[in-house]
Amino acid sequence: MKNLLMLYLLFLSSQLLGQTSTFMEVAFMKPTEKKQSNQAHFNVLKNLVPVSVTTERNVQHNSLVQPFDGMEEFDKGSFTTHTLIEQLTELNSATPFSVSHNATLERFIRVYLKDRREYLNSLLGKSKYYFPVFESYLDKYDLPLELKYLAVVESALNPLAVSPSGAKGIWQFMYGTGTDYKLYIDSYVDERFDPVKSTEAACVYLKHLYTTFGDWDLALAAYNSGPGNVKKAIRRAGGNKNYWEIRQYLPRETSSYVPAFYATMYLFTYADFHHLKASKTDVAFVNSDTLHLKGSLNFKAIQRKTGIDLGLLKSLNPQYKKDVIPYVSGKTMVLALPTEKMVDFMKHETELYQIAVPHSINSSNGVIRVNKNNSYLVKNGDNLNSIATAHGISLQQLKTWNGLHTNFLIADQRLVVTDKKFLPQKTTELSDNYSFRKDSNKKNLVTYKVKHGDTLFKISKLFNNVPIDQLRTANNLQNVNYLKPGMKLIIQKPDKNDNI
């Protein structure tokens, strides 16, 4: 998995690899606090939600800096290498991870302390809000509590973090991994930004990685770069499964990922020794409850009826990207509100659902609220032109109604295909390869699924010699001679008695 910005270390120690990263926010806390009871942890999750005033999802970028010259200048005063070895040995005895001294880890720790003390103090401040959430789920899945530090490495405890590669949220899930681990993502909702749901998904994923590799160092490396890269590095190393000996075969970012994790664990544990103090942060606990919704809602209507601050509403519900909570068939959407706003919401709940009924979410841009009655579920091989033709609408209408600015589609994405309350017609399946429906002119429209070896000429013959130019025009295939198996073509099927 790609972490936010070449990991936390590249953000903190620009000298180590010649690169640095800047986060929207950073935070931390001392890890020596005793573990709370399970019930206390779950009470935190149920009622007290950590929120930040920051609601922007900005992509962060890396910048080049001067390379690191060495660590000799840091090895001064009471914090000697001998002291560090003793502390790491003590830490190793108290954790299931293999924490041992080496020159790489010492460099990471010393650069953190020399150049980024203010950031460390900020992280210490944020961690007291997020760590109870992480620990409760790590305990639920019987995972080492020290894995909470991984979110620091991934996102600097920023629940709205977005990486240049597209990884999102406090645990930095890529789209595919997120959906694999049951995080719901569509045009309006992205549960990767939900700190609680993404934490549970991260626990399930980390447990799977440890089961796969049987070693926490390798599991951490796989979380960053993907299991495939770790398996490839093991093969290139002749079957060696020691992370420190296969680092050279891993992607550059991943080769520093595990040292960054251990440096973070060390600095949290020995924060007092290094005179690190939690600083003030824009994160705070909010006493809240969660509602299961019966229909669509929009944030501005909720704000008007309950008086809640719009920024707080967004912070409590970061998974909703466009200030709209859509209706999704087969899925229950939830809304988190401060407990003192619950009565106001319940009083106006029916009215709020009615406010959300109008089809246009934003009349200024023409986007229409998606629901099961006005939409089409994208399948493998679909393209915008074929979907538009199949539903008797223009390509521009399809893009406008769905707020699309590119032609990129994802299977199982739901697209609005009518500005009416219901689809005017339903598609009737004919076979595994094609289906048809009647259009407004009572002519057959055929949706044909391309098979291996198909050509436009073969398909034309299959459908009573429908003109090839017509096939190209209807499916936007000008200057395209190769048909990819699985793609779908819209064909105006002529009657058998027509003269073609």
Rosetta blueprint (number, residue, H / E / L):
1 M L
2 K L
3 N L
4 L L
5 L L
6 M L
7 L H
8 Y H
9 L H
10 L H
11 F H
12 L H
13 S L
14 S H
15 Q H
16 L H
17 L H
18 G L
19 Q E
20 T E
21 S E
22 T L
23 F L
24 M L
25 E L
26 V L
27 A L
28 F L
29 M L
30 K L
31 P L
32 T L
33 E L
34 K L
35 K L
36 Q L
37 S L
38 N H
39 Q H
40 A H
41 H H
42 F H
43 N H
44 V H
45 L H
46 K H
47 N H
48 L E
49 V E
50 P E
51 V E
52 S E
53 V L
54 T L
55 T L
56 E L
57 R L
58 N L
59 V E
60 Q L
61 H L
62 N E
63 S E
64 L E
65 V L
66 Q L
67 P L
68 F L
69 D L
70 G L
71 M L
72 E H
73 E H
74 F H
75 D L
76 K L
77 G L
78 S L
79 F L
80 T L
81 T H
82 H H
83 T H
84 L H
85 I H
86 E H
87 Q H
88 L H
89 T H
90 E H
91 L H
92 N H
93 S H
94 A L
95 T L
96 P L
97 F L
98 S L
99 V L
100 S L
101 H L
102 N L
103 A H
104 T H
105 L H
106 E H
107 R H
108 F H
109 I H
110 R H
111 V H
112 Y H
113 L H
114 K H
115 D H
116 R L
117 R H
118 E H
119 Y H
120 L H
121 N H
122 S H
123 L H
124 L H
125 G H
126 K H
127 S H
128 K H
129 Y H
130 Y H
131 F H
132 P H
133 V H
134 F H
135 E H
136 S H
137 Y H
138 L H
139 D H
140 K H
141 Y L
142 D L
143 L L
144 P L
145 L H
146 E H
147 L H
148 K H
149 Y H
150 L H
151 A H
152 V H
153 V H
154 E H
155 S H
156 A L
157 L L
158 N L
159 P L
160 L L
161 A L
162 V E
163 S L
164 P L
165 S L
166 G L
167 A L
168 K E
169 G L
170 I L
171 W L
172 Q L
173 F E
174 M L
175 Y H
176 G H
177 T H
178 G H
179 T H
180 D H
181 Y L
182 K L
183 L L
184 Y L
185 I E
186 D L
187 S L
188 Y L
189 V E
190 D E
191 E H
192 R H
193 F H
194 D L
195 P H
196 V H
197 K H
198 S H
199 T H
200 E H
201 A H
202 A H
203 C H
204 V H
205 Y H
206 L H
207 K H
208 H H
209 L H
210 Y H
211 T H
212 T H
213 F H
214 G L
215 D L
216 W H
217 D H
218 L H
219 A H
220 L H
221 A H
222 A H
223 Y H
224 N H
225 S H
226 G L
227 P H
228 G H
229 N H
230 V H
231 K H
232 K H
233 A H
234 I H
235 R H
236 R H
237 A L
238 G L
239 G L
240 N L
241 K L
242 N L
243 Y H
244 W H
245 E H
246 I H
247 R H
248 Q H
249 Y H
250 L L
251 P L
252 R H
253 E H
254 T H
255 S H
256 S L
257 Y H
258 V H
259 P H
260 A H
261 F H
262 Y H
263 A H
264 T H
265 M H
266 Y H
267 L H
268 F H
269 T H
270 Y L
271 A L
272 D L
273 F L
274 H L
275 H L
276 L L
277 K L
278 A L
279 S L
280 K L
281 T L
282 D L
283 V E
284 A E
285 F E
286 V E
287 N E
288 S E
289 D E
290 T E
291 L E
292 H E
293 L L
294 K L
295 G L
296 S L
297 L E
298 N E
299 F H
300 K H
301 A H
302 I H
303 Q H
304 R H
305 K H
306 T H
307 G L
308 I L
309 D L
310 L H
311 G H
312 L H
313 L H
314 K H
315 S H
316 L H
317 N L
318 P L
319 Q L
320 Y E
321 K L
322 K L
323 D L
324 V E
325 I E
326 P L
327 Y L
328 V E
329 S L
330 G L
331 K E
332 T L
333 M L
334 V E
335 L E
336 A E
337 L E
338 P E
339 T H
340 E H
341 K H
342 M H
343 V H
344 D H
345 F H
346 M H
347 K H
348 H H
349 E H
350 T H
351 E H
352 L H
353 Y H
354 Q H
355 I H
356 A L
357 V L
358 P L
359 H L
360 S E
361 I E
362 N E
363 S L
364 S L
365 N L
366 G L
367 V E
368 I E
369 R L
370 V L
371 N L
372 K L
373 N L
374 N L
375 S E
376 Y E
377 L E
378 V L
379 K L
380 N L
381 G L
382 D L
383 N L
384 L H
385 N H
386 S H
387 I H
388 A H
389 T H
390 A H
391 H L
392 G L
393 I L
394 S L
395 L H
396 Q H
397 Q H
398 L H
399 K H
400 T H
401 W H
402 N H
403 G L
404 L L
405 H L
406 T L
407 N L
408 F L
409 L L
410 I L
411 A L
412 D L
413 Q L
414 R E
415 L E
416 V E
417 V L
418 T L
419 D L
420 K L
421 K L
422 F L
423 L L
424 P L
425 Q L
426 K L
427 T L
428 T E
429 E E
430 L L
431 S L
432 D L
433 N L
434 Y E
435 S E
436 F E
437 R E
438 K E
439 D L
440 S L
441 N L
442 K L
443 K L
444 N E
445 L E
446 V E
447 T E
448 Y E
449 K E
450 V L
451 K L
452 H L
453 G L
454 D L
455 T L
456 L H
457 F H
458 K H
459 I H
460 S H
461 K H
462 L H
463 F L
464 N L
465 N L
466 V L
467 P L
468 I H
469 D H
470 Q H
471 L H
472 R H
473 T H
474 A H
475 N H
476 N L
477 L L
478 Q L
479 N L
480 V L
481 N L
482 Y L
483 L L
484 K L
485 P L
486 G L
487 M L
488 K E
489 L E
490 I E
491 I E
492 Q E
493 K E
494 P L
495 D L
496 K L
497 N L
498 D L
499 N L
500 I L
